[in-house]
């Protein structure tokens, strides 16, 4: 009786019954045997067709129920089917189900990553904002010029940290969105390093750090501004971890496959537990300074990777950290 509720099966049953009666009536004009034969043949063919159709509709109904269970999270994937055209439909729906599930999983991962990133950003902003609030509250009570000058410097340092954080996050978001257009030009490694180290000269002088360059006439074909940003973040990391009076060395070499820039320092090196995570966003190693945010090296890696390059970090055999940047002639 459940099959009889299907309007299409009911219409086909009525149609075959009427056709059987018509052929039976026409056959009776010839002879009773012909009428009975015509009626029986049509009825038999209709019955077989009805059975096949009923099976097909039951398969479709089962498929609909499976899709409904998948939509409500009660089932993961469709079972395999071997029923001709239905098998093709079944296979395509299965593929679509897998794609939708993967997309849903990716969306959930993106939401979790965004939530974690927002939490990290909030945490990184909270420290300088707290410092600013404290400094501002102390300024009215500062009676001596020297005390006011010290508080003003602290306020300026905290504002610079916020400004750098916001600017770096904007650069990362542009790279993530794919809206950055790199304009490669042929430049020397010396020119690239000079622009990268420009903002680090004063901190290096204050710590009496020496910069050794062994760049020769090495030439690169990269975007100058963005590549200087990446190399500058690597150098900044070395400056922060190199003790006073230490050395930061930059060398370059060229092969038929890639151009390599190596940055070494005479600091304590990188903790082995930090090495696998060094280029992750907001990751702060065990020896990170209190002002470290953990996005400089992540930005460097993203800029370099966007230009068909790679960056690796290791501990040099002679001590200290070693960063190896390679810009390849072709896509790797």
N, C-alpha and C positions, 0 to 999 in steps of 0.2 A: 504493500500500500504506500510505502514511503516513496517508491519510484514513481507511482502514479501521480504524486503531487508535483512532479516535474512537468511544467506546461509543454515543453518541447516534446518529451516522450509521449505525453497524452495526445498532442496534436498529430504526431507521427502514427500513433496507434489508430486514431480515428481515420487518418488518411489511408492506411493500409487496409483497414476494415472495409471502407467504402470502395477501394480499388478491388478488393477480393470479391465483394458483392457484384461490382460492375462486370468483372471478368467472368464470374459465375453466371450472371444473367446473359451475357453474350454467348457463353458456351452452351447454355440451355437452348439457344436458338438453333444450335447444330445438333446437339444430342445431350441427354442427361449426363452421360459419362464425360463429355467435353466440358459441360458446365461444372461438374464436380471437380474435374481435373484443374480447370482454370482457377476456381475458387481456392482449392487446396494449395496450388503452386504459389499463388500470390500470398496466401496466408502463411505458408511455410517460410517464404522469403522474407516476409515482413517480420515474422517471429524471430528469425535469425538476426535480421538487422536490429530489431528492438533489443535483443540480448547484447549485441556488440555495443550499441549505443548506451545501454544501461551501464555496462562495464566502464565505458569511457567517462560517462558523467560521474560515476562513483569515484574514478581516479581524479577527476577535476575537483570533486567535492573534498576528497582527502587532501589534495594539494592546497586547496583554499584553507582548510583547517590547519594545515602545517604552517602556512604563511601567517595565519592569525596567531598561532602559538609563538612563532618567531617574533612577531611584532610586540607581543606581550612578555617577551623574555622567558618563555617557558620551554623554548627549544632553540638549539644553536644553528643546525644546518638541516637541509632537506635530505631525505634518504634518496639513494640512487633509484632511477626508474629505467625500465627497458621497454617502454610502450610506444615505439614508433615516433609519431609527431609529438606526442605528449612527452617523450623522453627529451626531445630538443627543447621544448618549452621548460621542462623540468630543469634541464642543464643550465639554461640561460637564467632562470630565476635563482638557481643555486649560486651562479657566478655573481649575480647582482646582490644576493644576500651576503656573500663573503665580502664584496666590496663595501657594502653599507656597514657591515660590522667592523671592518678595518677602519673605515672613515670615522665611525663612532668612537672606536678605541683611540684613534689619533686625536680626535677632538677632545676627548677626555684627558689625554696626555698634555695637549696644548693648554687646556684649562688649568691643569695642575701646575704646569711649568709657569704659566702666567701668574697664578696665585703665589707661587714660590718667589718669582721675580719681584712681584709687588711687595711681598714681605721683606725681601732682601733690600729693595730700594728704600722702603720705609725705615728699615733698621739703619742703613747707611746715612740717610738724611737726618735721622733722629740725633745722632751724636753731634754733628756740627751745629744743629739747631739748638740743642741743649746748651752747647758752649756759647752760642750767640746770646741766648736768653740770659745766661749767667753773667756774661761780660757786660751786657747792656744794663743789667740790674746793679752791677758794681760801679759803673761809670759815674753816676751822680755822686757817689760817696768818695770818689777819688779826688783828694785835695792836692796832691803833688803832681807836677808835670810828668815826672818819670813814671809814676804809677798809671797815669792816663795814657801815656805813650805805650806802655806795655799792654794795657787792655785793648788799645786801638789795634796794635799789631795782632793780638790774638783774634780780635774780631775780623780783621782783614784776612787772616789765615783761614778762618772757618768759612768765610764767604767765598774765598777762592776754591776751597774744597768742594763746596756745593756747586759752584759754577762749573768746575771740571767734571763733577759727577753728572750733572744735567747734560752738558755738552757731549760727553762720551756716550751716555745713554741714547741721545738723539742720533749720534752716528751709528750706533749699533742697530737702532730701529730702522734707519734708512737702509742699512745693509740687509737686514732681515726682510724688509719689504721689497728688495730688489730694485730700488729707484736710483741707486748710485750709478752714475755713468763714469767709468774709468777712462781716462784719456792718456794712454801710454805714449811716452816720449823717450827718446834715446838720451840717457844721461850717464854720467860717470858715477861710480860708487862713492867717490870722494864728495861729489856735489850732494848726493843723497844723504850721506852721513853728516855733512856740514849742516844741512837744514834740519836733520833729525836731532842733532845735539845742541842746536841753537839755544833752546830754553833751559838747557841743563848746565850751561857753562858756569853760571853763578853758584848753584849748589855744589858743583864739583870743586870750584875754587875755594869755597868756604870749608870744604872737607879736605882740601889739599890733595884731591885725587888727580891722577894723571891719565890722560887719554892718549893711547898709542894707536897710530893708524898705519896699516900695511895694505893699502888699497890699490896701489899701482894705477894702471890705466884701464881697469875693469869697467866695462860698459853694461848698462842694463836698459831694458825697454819696458818701463813701468810708469804708472801714474805717480808723478813726483810728490804731490801734496799728500795723497793717501798713504803712499809707501813711506814717506818721511814720518807720518803719524804712527805707522806700525813700528818702524825701527826706533822711533823716539820712545815708545812705550817699553820696548825691550831694554833700551839703554837706561831708561828711568828706573826700571826694576833693578838693574845692575848697580846704579848709583845708590839706591836705597839699601842694598845689601853688601856694599863694599865698605870696609872700615876706612877711617881717615888715613890719608897717605897711601891708599891702595891704588891699583891700576885697573883700568878698563881698556881692553884691546879690541880693535875692530879690524878684521882682515877680509879680503875678498879674492876670489879666484873664478876663472871662467873655463867651462868645458864646452864641447860641442852640444851638450844636452841641456845644461843649466848654468846659471850664474849663482855663485854661493857667497853669502856674507856671513861671517862668523863673529860673534860677540862673546868675549870672555871677561871674567872679572876675577879678582883675588879675594873674594868674600868666602864665607864658610861653605858655600855650595848649597845644593838643594837636598832636602831630606828625601830619602828614597820613597817614603809614603806619599809625598807631595807630587812627585814626578808625573804619575798618571792623571792628576787632576789640575795641573798647573795652568792649563789654558781654559778651564771651565769658568763660566761667569760666576762672580761673587765668591769664588773659592779663595780662601785665605790660608796660606800654609802655616806651619807651626812657627816659623821664624818671621812671619809677616809683621811689619811695623804697625803701630797703632793707627797710623793714618792710611794704611792700605785698604783699598776698597775691593780689589779682586776682579776688576774688569779691564784693566789695561792690557794684559796679555791676551785676554779673550778677544778684545778688539783687534789686536795685532794679528792673531791667527786668522780672524775672519777676513781682514783686508788682504792678507797674503794669499789665502785660499781663493778669494774672488779673482785673483790675477794669476791663476794656475800655478800657485806656489805652495811651498810647505814650510813649516817651522817646527823644529824639534829642540827640546831642552835636555841637557844631560850634565853630569858632573865631569869636569875635565880631569884627566889622569894626574895632572900636576896640582890639582886643587882648584876650587872655585867653580862657579856656574859657567856653562857653555851653551849658547843659543846658536843654532844653525838655520839660516834662512836660505831657501833655494827658490829662484824664479826660473821656471822651465821655459824652453824655447817653444814648446807645444803643450797641449792639454795633457795632464796626467790623471 
